[in-house]
Amino acid sequence: MAERTQELLGKRQKRKPMISTFHSYCVKVLRQEIEALGYPKQFTIYDRGDQESAARKALRDVRIPDSSMKPGDLLNVISRWKMHSIAS
């Protein structure tokens, strides 16, 4: 993507434009501004595997059997809660 942009702009640019994915850009902004939101500078972003591991542990901690709810099901419930701004 950066190469294609450079070709379109040509060499007349003094600085290279910042090129990144949406998620990469958002992480960069968060890393720069997170303390203004009251969070520590160092934080971890969970990928799907990390989320499922945390959900699996939470289900075990509250003794929900695997046959009743799978980690992905819990993540879907949490996602719906977030979409509807439901907080506990």
Backbone as a ProteinNet text record, in pm:
[ID]
protein_1_A
[PRIMARY]
MAERTQELLGKRQKRKPMISTFHSYCVKVLRQEIEALGYPKQFTIYDRGDQESAARKALRDVRIPDSSMKPGDLLNVISRWKMHSIAS
[TERTIARY]
82.9	0	88.2	193.9	283.7	351.2	390.8	455.7	360.1	235.4	137.3	110	103.4	80.3	197	318	437.5	437.5	397.5	390.2	288.6	173.9	70	114.3	183.3	224.9	352.1	430.6	557.5	660.6	773.2	882.7	876.8	773.6	767	735.4	697.4	664.5	791.7	797	912.6	912	792.1	779.8	691.7	719.9	634.6	503.5	393.5	267.2	262.5	188.4	173.7	72.2	114	28.2	18.6	-103.1	-121.1	-262.9	-285.2	-421.8	-497.6	-628.2	-711.2	-673.2	-660.8	-631.2	-493	-396.5	-261.1	-258.9	-329.7	-336.7	-402.3	-510.8	-580.7	-493	-417.7	-326.5	-221.3	-171.3	-70.6	-127.9	-248.6	-313.1	-335.3	-385	-406.3	-276.3	-170.2	-42	6	-24.2	19	-71.7	-201.4	-298.4	-365.8	-330	-402.9	-401.3	-291.8	-284.5	-385.7	-420.8	-521.7	-658.6	-678.1	-803.5	-797.7	-682.2	-668.6	-620.6	-568.5	-518.3	-365.7	-300.7	-154.1	-103.4	16.7	76.1	94.9	129.3	148	16.7	-33	-155.4	-143.7	-229.2	-229	-361.1	-355.5	-476.7	-490	-603	-625.5	-672.6	-611.6	-664.6	-772.8	-831.6	-943.5	-902.9	-783.5	-737	-723.1	-668	-656	-794.1	-887.8	-1023	-1088.5	-1072.4	-1133.3	-1070.1	-940.2	-873.6	-927.5	-943.5	-996.5	-1141.5	-1220.2	-1359.5	-1366.1	-1279.9	-1276.3	-1244.1	-1146.6	-1110.4	-1225.8	-1293.2	-1406.9	-1518.9	-1546.2	-1650.9	-1613.3	-1486.2	-1440.4	-1452.2	-1413	-1416	-1556	-1656.6	-1795.4	-1864.8	-1784.3	-1830.1	-1945	-1930.9	-2026.2	-1971	-2045.5	-1993	-1976.5	-1876.3	-1849.6	-1972.4	-2054.4	-2172.6	-2279.8	-2274.1	-2374.8	-2340.6	-2212.8	-2171.5	-2026.4	-1999.6	-1862.2	-1803.9	-1670.7	-1608.7	-1656.2	-1670.7	-1718.1	-1858.7	-1942.9	-2078.7	-2073.8	-1986.8	-1973	-1923.8	-1826.9	-1776.6	-1886.3	-1973.8	-2085.9	-2182.8	-2209.3	-2297.5	-2235.9	-2107.4	-2038.5	-2040.6	-2022.6	-2027.1	-2164.3	-2269.7	-2405.6	-2425.1	-2374.8	-2384	-2313.4	-2195.7	-2121.2	-2196.5	-2256.7	-2330.5	-2450.5	-2507.4	-2623.9	-2585.1	-2455.7	-2403.2	-2452.4	-2455.1	-2496.4	-2372.3	-2370	-2256.7	-2307.1	-2219	-2258.5	-2194.5
-118.4	0	125.8	121.9	237.2	261.7	153.3	167.3	225.4	178.4	230.6	378.7	416.2	557.3	642.5	592.9	665.8	683.8	580.9	591.2	696.3	699.8	797.4	940	957.6	1091.8	1137.2	1042.4	1077.2	1116	1163.1	1196.4	1341.4	1413.4	1555.3	1579.6	1475.2	1489.6	1496.4	1593.1	1604.8	1495.5	1460.8	1355.6	1244.7	1125	1013.6	1022.6	996	994.9	874.7	887.9	776	678.9	557.7	455.1	342.5	303.6	191.1	138.5	24.2	-25.9	55.1	46.7	115.6	72.3	-58.3	-108.5	-66.5	-69.7	-27.6	120.8	201.9	345.9	369.1	298.6	315.2	274.6	166.5	124.9	233.1	290.5	396.8	516.6	557.5	669.5	633.7	512.1	469.6	470.6	419.2	415.6	557	653.2	791.6	862.9	830.4	909.1	835.2	710.5	628.3	685.8	748.5	803.7	916.5	988	1094.2	1036.3	907.6	839.6	774.5	786.2	729.6	585.6	536.1	398.9	401.4	292.8	289.5	284.5	335.9	343.1	204	107.1	-28.8	-105.3	-155.3	-235	-341.2	-440.4	-552.5	-556.7	-581.4	-599.8	-748.8	-805.4	-947.7	-979.5	-1082.8	-1133.7	-1236.8	-1295.5	-1388.3	-1506.2	-1558.9	-1669.9	-1630.8	-1510.3	-1460	-1442.3	-1388.9	-1367.9	-1500	-1600.4	-1730.2	-1795.1	-1778.1	-1832.2	-1765.3	-1632	-1560.1	-1600.6	-1617.9	-1659.7	-1800.8	-1889	-2027.3	-2027.2	-1945.7	-1935.9	-1880.3	-1776.7	-1718.1	-1820.3	-1896.3	-1998.7	-2106.3	-2144.5	-2242.3	-2185.2	-2056.3	-1992.2	-1987.8	-1971.2	-1966.9	-2102.1	-2203	-2342.9	-2364.5	-2305.6	-2330	-2447.2	-2556.8	-2671.4	-2638.6	-2702.1	-2682.3	-2711.8	-2805	-2841.7	-2732.3	-2643.7	-2537.5	-2414.5	-2375.8	-2255.2	-2268.4	-2245.2	-2248.1	-2106.3	-2094.4	-1961.9	-1867	-1916.7	-1832.2	-1780.3	-1862.2	-1817.9	-1701.6	-1713.4	-1604.8	-1477.8	-1491.4	-1373.9	-1308.8	-1388.3	-1332.5	-1257.4	-1311.4	-1242.8	-1109.4	-1111.5	-987.2	-887.2	-933.8	-845.5	-779	-856.5	-798.2	-695.5	-725.1	-629	-498.4	-510.3	-390.9	-312.1	-381.2	-313.5	-235.6	-287.7	-222.5	-137.8	-115	-32.9	-82	-211.9	-270.3	-289.8	-232.7	-247	-300.4	-368.9	-419.3	-339.1
0	0	0	79.4	85.1	-49.2	-115.3	-245.7	-349.2	-347.7	-443.6	-418.5	-292	-258.8	-305.6	-283.1	-326	-477.4	-550.2	-696.5	-739.3	-671	-704.7	-674.1	-561.5	-521.1	-591.2	-635.5	-698.8	-594.6	-640.2	-549.1	-501.3	-536.4	-501.5	-353.4	-281.1	-139.3	-55.1	37.1	124.9	231.4	277.7	378.9	324.4	368.8	330.5	408.1	343.6	418	511.9	622.2	712.7	652.6	632	575	676.5	710.3	802.4	789.3	851.8	857.7	961.7	958.8	1056.4	1197.4	1219	1353	1400.4	1310.9	1345.9	1384.1	1309.4	1339.4	1475.4	1502.6	1631	1748.7	1733.4	1840	1863.4	1756.6	1769	1846.1	1811.4	1881.4	2028.7	2054.1	2192.9	2271.7	2213.3	2284.6	2318.4	2233.7	2258.2	2358.5	2358.1	2434.1	2550.4	2574.9	2670.3	2812.5	2851.8	2987.1	3008.5	2901.6	2912.3	2947.9	2917.6	2951.5	3089.1	3156.2	3289.7	3293.2	3181	3175	3169.9	3212.4	3205.9	3062.2	3043.9	2909.8	2847.7	2927.5	2876.4	2888.3	2779.2	2778.8	2671.6	2683.2	2589.7	2516.9	2388.1	2308.8	2281.2	2323.4	2305.8	2165.2	2105.3	1979.3	2012.8	1911.5	1934.5	2023.8	2003.8	2086.7	2232.5	2257.3	2394.6	2458	2379.8	2430.5	2468.6	2382.2	2410.9	2533.1	2551.2	2671	2797	2792.2	2908.1	2935.8	2829.8	2846	2903.5	2855.5	2906.3	3056	3097.1	3238.6	3320.2	3268.6	3340.1	3357.8	3254.5	3264.3	3365.8	3368.5	3468.3	3608.8	3624.2	3756.9	3816	3730.6	3781.1	3764.2	3729.9	3722.1	3623.5	3505.6	3397.4	3315.6	3304.5	3227.9	3079.4	3017.6	2874.3	2789.2	2836	2758.1	2761.1	2861.3	2871.9	2788.6	2791.7	2718.7	2679.2	2554.1	2503.6	2512.3	2517	2525.1	2414.7	2292.4	2181.8	2206.2	2271.2	2304.3	2403.5	2504.5	2602.4	2534.1	2443.9	2371.9	2288.8	2229.9	2153	2243.3	2362.6	2458	2498.2	2530.5	2569.4	2455.4	2333.3	2216.6	2204.1	2223.9	2218.5	2328.6	2448.5	2558.3	2520.7	2460	2420.1	2314	2217	2111.1	2168	2276.8	2338.4	2458.9	2478	2588.8	2724.5	2741.7	2869.7	2953	3071.7	3162.6	3295.5	3363.9	3494.7	3604.7
[MASK]
++++++++++++++++++++++++++++++++++++++++++++++++++++++++++++++++++++++++++++++++++++++++

